[in-house]
Amino acid sequence: MKTFISAILLVAALVADNAGAAGIVRIANGDCSALGAAAAAAPGAEPSLILLANGGSYPPCVLNVTGNIAIDGNGADFNLPAVPFTDIPQVAIAAGARLSMRHLTLSYSPAPGTSTKTPKIGSVFAGPPAIVNAGTLVLESVAIPDDAVFGYVSISGAWRHFMGNTGRVVLRNVTIKEVYDANNGQVADFTGLLSGNVEISHATIVTSKPFANLFGAGAISVANSIVIAPGTAICNPAVPHANFVSLGGNIVSDAACGFNARNDRLAGDAHFLDFGLHGSITPTLALNYDSPAIGNGLAANCEAADARGLSRGTTHCDAGAYEVGGGNGKLSSTGMSGLYFNAANNGHYVSIQKLFADQALVIWNTFDEQGVPAWLYGVGTIGGNQIHVPQVAQNVGGKLHEGGSVDVSTPTLWGSFDVTLSDCYNATLTYSSPLPEFGSGSTTLQRLAFLDGVNCAR
């Protein structure tokens, strides 16, 4: 009864707020009743904002959208059930209606007391899709990870597809990881993970699943995105698939898809790091320093920010949902912080940590000319794009004993070095030491890692 009254009050507040202006409705953690009521009560032209609980979790909720709705997940999980949940769609968007979902994770719910995957029954694909869209669906800064679609089963025992789309779908800064519309290679099934009129911008879509059916029939435009399915034909000639329109700046693993616009590149590996929050409220797949996606985005397609809300470049940007460094390619003292190395001379590393008042700690883990490991460090001054360290020290004479105790080492003046950073990704270390086992020289460096959450432009 309390839940029913709460839902009625929320609807009343929403209607009152919509009198000439957008309404804001806050939904308590896990309250599907209130969420469903709020989603169904927006007949006006102005979007109503539904704000979910910070980091909350929402069990399978049924949403019937007939108006103009925006849901800000605030880092919440919105469950997609693998249980025999219902024979009606979980999310239904009526013709002429619009649903925007952002800053949330569409997670996977295994059937209670069973494995995380429910076996397919025969070869039947008659179950209702989880999402039925006849209007407009916009997913922005949304993550769909790890088998979120595999295992959709209706009460009738038939597979459920992820989406049935007869309207328009927009994906912007979306990460889809190890997700697909399972069809086990059944050529009779053409639905796919995404079908119909779909617009994709700065998305990261990756799966290693065999027989991954990522795209069904339809017209799908793709810009500045990563679409990789190693070992799987994204555009299987034996199965009708989407008519792709590439707007450029894409990394794609299947040459048969015909991505031939400017900055389109064929790659079977985008060189990802981990899947995590990376300073945000929704997870993304971070790019390694050597990813072909870095700087590959076409300027005309660059979004203002990545999935974490950090700025992208205006003259160049990265393909996919994650912008390395979260910056626009400009370098500042804070953006210098990180780990660098020379890929051609692996085995020595330079760490830079911005300190207070334009000071920076620089540590160079390297070797002398006899191959003896050396740990060199010093605090220098940042001037423009350069760090000058006038006094570099080396600790010598220390010895590690069993149990962790160390003989006192002696800091010894080693020399000096300068680090010059040409941009967010490249640098040169120039060094000079009076010690004959080191001498003088220089080495080029590439960034190996940013500090998490640090914007290169700050």
C-alpha positions in Angstrom: 0.0 0.0 0.0 2.8 2.4 0.9 4.5 1.7 -2.4 1.2 2.3 -4.3 0.7 5.7 -2.5 4.3 6.6 -3.1 3.9 6.0 -6.8 0.6 8.0 -7.0 2.4 11.0 -5.2 5.3 10.8 -7.6 3.0 10.8 -10.6 1.1 13.8 -9.2 4.3 15.7 -8.6 5.5 14.9 -12.1 2.3 16.1 -13.7 2.5 19.3 -11.6 6.1 19.9 -12.6 5.2 19.4 -16.2 2.9 22.4 -16.3 5.1 24.4 -18.7 8.4 23.0 -17.6 10.3 19.7 -17.4 9.7 17.7 -14.2 12.4 16.0 -12.1 11.5 12.8 -10.3 13.9 11.0 -7.9 13.5 7.3 -7.6 14.6 5.4 -4.5 17.0 2.5 -4.9 15.2 -0.5 -6.3 11.8 1.0 -6.5 10.5 -0.4 -9.8 6.9 0.6 -9.0 7.8 4.3 -8.8 10.1 4.1 -11.8 7.4 2.5 -14.0 4.8 5.0 -12.9 7.2 8.0 -13.7 8.1 6.6 -17.1 4.5 6.2 -18.1 3.4 9.7 -17.0 5.0 12.2 -19.5 2.6 13.2 -22.2 4.2 16.7 -22.7 6.7 17.7 -25.4 9.3 18.8 -22.8 11.5 15.9 -21.5 10.9 14.8 -17.9 14.0 13.8 -16.0 13.9 10.7 -13.9 16.9 10.5 -11.5 17.9 7.1 -10.1 19.7 6.6 -6.8 23.5 7.1 -6.9 25.0 3.7 -7.5 21.7 2.0 -7.0 20.4 -1.3 -8.3 17.1 -1.7 -10.0 15.6 -5.2 -10.5 13.8 -6.0 -13.7 11.5 -3.1 -14.1 8.8 -2.8 -16.8 8.8 0.6 -18.5 6.1 1.7 -20.9 7.1 5.1 -22.4 4.5 7.2 -24.2 6.0 10.6 -23.8 9.4 12.3 -23.7 11.5 10.8 -20.9 15.1 11.1 -19.8 16.5 8.7 -17.2 19.8 9.6 -15.6 21.1 6.5 -14.0 23.6 8.3 -11.7 25.8 5.2 -11.9 23.0 2.7 -11.2 22.5 -0.8 -12.5 19.4 -1.4 -14.5 18.8 -5.2 -14.6 18.1 -7.1 -17.8 16.6 -10.4 -16.7 17.7 -13.8 -18.0 14.9 -15.4 -16.0 11.5 -16.2 -17.5 10.5 -12.7 -16.4 7.6 -11.8 -18.6 6.1 -12.4 -22.0 5.9 -8.6 -22.5 8.8 -6.3 -23.3 10.7 -5.0 -20.4 11.0 -1.6 -22.0 8.4 -0.5 -24.6 8.6 2.9 -26.4 5.5 3.9 -28.3 5.5 5.5 -31.7 6.2 9.3 -31.3 7.7 8.8 -27.8 11.3 9.3 -26.8 13.4 7.6 -24.1 16.9 8.8 -23.2 18.9 6.7 -20.8 22.3 7.8 -19.6 25.0 7.1 -17.0 23.8 3.6 -16.1 24.8 0.0 -16.6 22.4 -2.5 -18.2 23.4 -5.5 -16.2 22.6 -9.2 -16.5 20.4 -11.1 -14.0 20.9 -14.9 -14.0 18.0 -17.1 -13.2 17.9 -17.8 -9.4 19.4 -21.2 -8.5 20.7 -21.8 -12.1 23.8 -21.1 -14.0 24.3 -17.7 -15.5 23.2 -19.0 -18.9 19.9 -20.5 -19.7 20.0 -23.2 -22.4 18.3 -22.5 -25.7 15.2 -24.7 -26.2 15.3 -26.0 -29.7 15.9 -23.3 -32.3 12.9 -21.2 -31.5 13.4 -17.4 -31.5 9.9 -16.3 -30.9 10.2 -14.7 -27.5 9.4 -11.0 -27.2 12.4 -8.7 -27.3 13.6 -7.1 -24.0 13.3 -3.7 -25.6 10.7 -2.8 -28.2 11.2 0.6 -29.7 8.7 2.2 -32.1 9.8 5.7 -31.2 13.2 7.1 -30.4 15.7 5.4 -27.9 18.9 7.3 -27.0 21.6 5.5 -25.0 24.3 7.8 -23.9 27.3 7.0 -21.6 25.8 3.6 -21.0 27.6 0.3 -20.4 26.2 -3.1 -21.4 28.7 -5.7 -20.1 29.4 -9.4 -20.1 26.6 -11.5 -21.4 23.9 -9.0 -20.7 21.9 -10.3 -23.7 22.9 -14.0 -23.8 20.1 -16.0 -22.1 17.0 -13.8 -22.6 14.2 -16.4 -22.2 10.5 -15.8 -22.2 8.0 -17.8 -20.2 7.2 -19.7 -23.3 10.8 -21.0 -23.3 11.8 -19.2 -26.5 14.9 -16.9 -26.8 14.3 -13.2 -26.4 16.1 -10.8 -28.5 17.8 -7.7 -27.1 15.8 -5.2 -29.1 13.0 -5.0 -31.6 13.4 -1.7 -33.4 11.0 -0.2 -35.8 11.8 3.4 -34.8 15.2 5.2 -34.3 18.0 4.2 -31.9 21.0 6.4 -31.1 24.1 5.1 -29.3 26.5 7.8 -28.1 29.5 7.0 -25.9 28.2 3.5 -25.3 30.4 0.5 -24.2 29.1 -3.0 -25.2 31.4 -5.7 -24.0 31.0 -9.4 -24.6 27.4 -9.0 -25.5 25.5 -10.3 -28.5 22.2 -11.5 -29.7 22.7 -15.2 -29.4 21.6 -17.2 -32.5 24.3 -19.9 -32.6 24.8 -19.2 -36.3 21.2 -19.9 -37.2 20.9 -18.2 -40.6 17.1 -18.2 -40.2 17.4 -15.5 -37.6 18.2 -12.0 -38.7 17.4 -9.8 -35.7 20.9 -9.2 -34.3 21.9 -7.1 -31.3 21.1 -3.9 -33.2 18.7 -3.6 -36.1 16.7 -1.1 -38.0 17.5 2.6 -38.0 20.5 3.0 -35.7 22.9 5.8 -35.3 26.2 5.0 -33.6 28.8 7.6 -32.5 31.9 7.0 -30.3 30.7 3.5 -29.2 32.9 0.6 -28.2 31.4 -2.7 -29.3 33.6 -5.7 -28.6 32.9 -9.4 -28.3 34.9 -12.6 -28.6 31.9 -14.8 -28.6 31.6 -17.3 -31.5 28.6 -16.7 -33.8 28.1 -13.3 -32.4 25.1 -11.7 -34.1 25.9 -8.0 -33.6 23.9 -6.4 -36.3 20.7 -7.5 -38.1 19.1 -5.9 -41.1 18.6 -2.2 -41.3 20.4 1.1 -42.0 23.1 1.7 -39.4 25.4 4.7 -39.5 28.7 4.5 -37.6 31.1 7.3 -36.6 34.3 7.3 -34.6 33.5 3.9 -33.1 35.2 0.6 -32.4 33.5 -2.5 -33.6 35.6 -5.6 -33.0 34.6 -9.3 -32.9 37.8 -11.4 -33.3 37.2 -14.6 -35.2 33.6 -13.7 -36.0 32.2 -12.3 -39.2 30.4 -9.2 -38.3 29.1 -9.0 -41.8 28.4 -12.6 -42.6 27.6 -13.0 -46.3 25.4 -16.0 -45.5 23.2 -13.9 -43.3 21.4 -10.7 -44.3 23.0 -7.8 -42.3 22.8 -4.1 -41.9 23.4 -1.7 -44.7 26.2 0.2 -43.0 27.0 3.9 -43.6 30.4 4.8 -42.3 30.9 8.4 -41.4 34.6 7.8 -40.8 37.0 7.4 -37.9 36.1 3.8 -37.1 38.1 0.8 -36.1 36.5 -2.4 -37.4 37.7 -6.0 -37.4 35.7 -7.3 -40.5 36.7 -6.0 -43.9 33.5 -7.4 -45.4 31.5 -4.6 -43.7 32.9 -2.1 -46.2 34.1 0.7 -43.9 36.0 2.7 -46.3 35.4 6.3 -45.2 38.2 8.6 -44.0 40.1 7.4 -41.0 38.4 4.0 -41.1 40.9 1.3 -40.1 40.9 -2.5 -40.1 42.2 -4.0 -36.9 41.5 -7.3 -35.0 42.7 -5.9 -31.7 42.1 -2.4 -30.3 44.6 -3.0 -27.5 42.3 -2.4 -24.5 43.4 -2.2 -20.9 40.9 -3.0 -18.1 37.1 -2.5 -18.0 36.4 -0.2 -15.0 35.1 3.1 -13.8 38.3 5.1 -14.6 37.1 8.1 -12.6 33.5 7.9 -13.8 30.2 6.4 -12.5 29.8 4.0 -15.5 32.5 1.6 -16.7 34.4 1.9 -19.9 37.1 -0.1 -21.7 40.3 1.9 -21.4 42.7 2.1 -24.3 46.3 1.1 -24.1 49.0 3.5 -25.2 49.4 1.7 -28.5 45.8 1.4 -29.4 45.0 2.2 -33.1 41.9 4.0 -31.8 44.0 6.8 -30.3 43.7 10.0 -32.4 41.8 8.0 -35.1 38.5 9.9 -34.6 37.5 12.1 -37.5 37.3 15.7 -36.3 33.9 16.4 -37.8 32.5 13.5 -35.7 34.2 14.3 -32.4 31.7 14.5 -29.5 32.5 17.2 -26.9 33.1 14.6 -24.2 33.7 10.9 -23.7 31.6 8.4 -21.7 33.1 9.8 -18.5 32.3 13.4 -19.3 35.9 14.3 -19.9 36.6 16.6 -22.8 37.6 15.3 -26.3 39.7 17.0 -28.8 38.5 19.4 -31.4 41.2 18.8 -34.0 41.4 15.1 -33.3 39.9 12.6 -30.8 40.0 8.9 -30.1 37.6 6.3 -31.6 35.3 4.6 -29.1 33.7 5.6 -25.8 37.0 6.3 -23.9 39.3 9.2 -24.6 42.9 8.5 -23.5 43.8 11.1 -20.9 40.3 12.5 -21.1 41.7 15.6 -22.7 41.8 17.4 -26.0 45.4 16.9 -26.9 46.6 20.0 -25.1 49.3 19.5 -22.5 49.4 21.1 -19.1 51.5 20.4 -15.9 48.8 18.1 -14.4 48.4 16.2 -17.6 52.1 15.4 -17.6 51.6 12.9 -14.8 51.9 9.3 -15.8 54.2 6.5 -16.9 56.4 6.6 -20.0 58.7 4.2 -21.8 60.5 3.5 -25.0 58.8 0.7 -26.8 61.9 0.0 -28.9 64.1 -0.2 -25.8 61.8 -1.9 -23.3 63.0 -2.4 -19.8 63.4 1.2 -18.5 60.6 3.5 -17.4 60.1 7.2 -16.6 57.4 8.1 -14.0 56.3 11.8 -13.7 54.1 13.0 -10.8 53.0 16.7 -10.7 53.6 18.2 -7.3 52.7 21.5 -5.7 53.6 24.9 -7.3 54.8 23.7 -10.7 57.2 21.1 -9.3 57.3 17.6 -10.6 58.9 14.4 -9.3 60.7 12.5 -12.1 61.9 8.9 -11.5 63.9 7.0 -14.2 64.3 3.3 -13.7 67.1 2.3 -16.1 70.5 0.6 -16.3 74.1 1.8 -16.5 76.4 1.0 -19.4 77.5 -2.2 -17.6 73.8 -3.4 -17.3 73.5 -2.7 -13.6 70.0 -1.5 -12.7 69.9 2.1 -11.5 67.1 4.1 -9.9 67.4 7.8 -10.6 65.2 10.5 -9.2 64.8 14.2 -8.6 62.3 17.0 -8.2 62.4 19.6 -11.0 60.6 22.7 -12.2 57.9 22.7 -14.9 58.2 25.4 -17.5 55.8 25.2 -20.5 56.1 21.7 -21.8 59.5 20.9 -20.2 60.6 19.6 -16.8 64.1 20.6 -15.8 65.7 18.5 -13.0 69.0 20.1 -12.1 70.0 17.6 -9.4 69.3 14.0 -10.0 70.2 11.5 -7.2 71.0 7.8 -7.2 70.7 5.7 -4.1 73.7 3.3 -3.7 75.0 0.9 -1.1 71.6 -0.5 0.0 71.0 -4.2 0.4 67.8 -6.1 1.0 67.9 -8.7 3.8 65.6 -11.6 4.5 62.4 -10.4 6.1 62.4 -7.0 4.4 65.0 -4.9 6.2 67.3 -2.8 4.1 70.8 -1.5 4.8 70.9 2.3 4.7 71.7 3.5 1.2 73.5 6.7 0.3 71.9 9.3 -1.9 74.6 10.2 -4.4 74.5 13.2 -6.8 74.1 11.6 -10.3 73.7 14.6 -12.7 70.7 16.2 -14.4 68.0 15.6 -16.9 65.3 17.4 -18.9 62.0 15.9 -20.0 60.3 17.6 -23.0 56.7 16.6 -23.8 55.6 17.4 -27.3 52.0 16.4 -26.6 49.9 14.2 -24.3 51.6 11.0 -25.6 55.2 11.7 -26.6 58.3 12.9 -24.8 62.1 13.0 -24.9 64.4 12.5 -21.9 67.8 14.2 -22.2 70.3 13.4 -19.5 73.9 14.3 -18.5 76.0 12.6 -15.8 79.7 13.0 -14.9 79.7 9.4 -14.0 81.5 7.4 -16.7 79.1 4.4 -16.4 76.2 6.7 -17.6 77.6 9.7 -19.6 75.1 11.8 -21.6 72.4 11.1 -24.2 68.7 11.1 -24.9 65.8 8.7 -25.4 62.4 9.1 -26.9 59.4 8.1 -24.8 55.8 7.1 -25.3 53.1 7.4 -22.7 52.3 4.0 -21.2 49.6 5.2 -18.7 47.8 8.2 -17.5 46.8 8.7 -13.9 43.2 7.6 -13.5 40.8 10.5 -13.7 43.5 13.1 -14.8 42.5 15.2 -17.8 45.5 15.8 -20.1 44.2 19.4 -20.7 44.3 20.3 -17.0 
